[in-house]
């Protein structure tokens, strides 16, 4: 992370956090809701309290991050995994399942 996180944020129990890597759908399926349905199906069967992901805020001119925000994610900070990588928005959705 490029800045401090709230106290206790990184404490893990082995069941607290699911880290999502990527959801990619073919161009022809984009905008149809299929990625959201896959995402919700994945999370619906999980027992973790929250889910996190990284997104390049420049991807799709900010549209990719906006999609995750519509899905209930909030930006919690920024992360740069490598010196030559982009600075990613670190996002979290808690609770894992929407109420």
C-alpha atoms as one frame of an Amber mdcrd trajectory, in Angstrom:
protein
   0.000   0.000   0.000   1.202   3.503  -0.694  -0.294   4.868   2.532  -1.371
   3.706   5.974  -4.505   1.628   6.521  -6.847   1.740   9.509  -5.774  -0.178
  12.637  -6.540  -3.885  12.311  -7.353  -3.692   8.617  -4.736  -6.235   7.587
  -5.456  -8.707  10.402  -6.420 -12.012   8.820  -8.040 -15.097  10.302  -7.834
 -17.313   7.243 -11.547 -16.719   6.675 -11.785 -12.933   6.676 -10.865 -11.898
   3.120 -11.294 -13.228  -0.402  -8.907 -11.626  -2.895 -10.354 -11.436  -6.388
  -7.822 -11.388  -9.180  -9.698 -10.689 -12.415 -13.007 -11.061 -14.156 -12.684
 -10.839 -17.896 -15.375 -11.534 -20.453 -15.146 -11.562 -24.213 -15.825  -8.270
 -25.916 -19.114  -9.548 -27.358 -20.393 -10.250 -23.815 -19.362  -6.921 -22.289
 -22.223  -4.727 -21.199 -24.655  -7.649 -20.972 -24.368  -8.183 -17.207 -22.677
 -11.564 -17.527 -19.541 -10.450 -15.604 -21.705  -9.199 -12.749 -23.657 -12.468
 -12.641 -20.417 -14.493 -12.573 -19.088 -12.240  -9.820 -22.204 -12.542  -7.672
 -22.386 -16.319  -8.192 -18.773 -16.640  -7.032 -19.355 -14.531  -3.927 -22.694
 -16.126  -3.072 -21.090 -19.415  -2.126 -18.267 -17.962  -0.024 -17.897 -17.670
   3.736 -15.462 -14.760   3.952 -16.486 -11.424   5.443 -15.167  -9.257   2.638
 -13.655  -9.272  -0.829 -10.777  -7.156  -2.119  -9.362  -6.425  -5.548  -6.980
  -4.137  -7.360  -7.992  -2.119 -10.396  -6.021   0.200 -12.623  -7.995   3.453
 -12.328  -6.988   4.310 -15.899  -8.457   1.107 -17.343 -11.237   1.979 -19.733
 -10.774   5.656 -18.861 -11.993   4.930 -15.314 -14.979   2.854 -16.417 -13.664
  -0.396 -14.912 -13.315   1.145 -11.450 -16.784   2.681 -11.818 -18.214  -0.779
 -12.523 -16.722  -2.138  -9.304 -18.112   0.841  -7.399 -21.585   0.045  -8.759
 -21.077  -3.526  -7.538 -20.552  -2.223  -3.987 -16.768  -1.815  -3.784 -15.116
   1.178  -2.139 -11.594   2.424  -2.703  -9.562   1.928   0.476  -6.179   3.079
  -0.758  -3.615   2.663  -3.470  -1.070  -0.031  -4.124   1.941  -0.258  -6.400
   3.102  -3.881  -6.369   6.282  -3.184  -8.369   8.318  -0.053  -9.021   7.457
  -0.168 -12.731   3.769  -1.087 -12.338   0.819   1.286 -12.386  -0.580   2.566
  -9.118  -3.724   0.509  -8.579  -6.824   1.438  -6.632  -7.215  -1.081  -3.811
 -10.941  -1.750  -3.387 -13.009  -3.657  -0.868 -16.605  -4.800  -0.557 -17.891
  -5.594   2.895 -20.012  -7.462   3.648 -19.091  -9.956   0.968 -22.718 -10.592
   0.034 -25.088  -7.742  -0.603 -27.950  -7.467   1.830
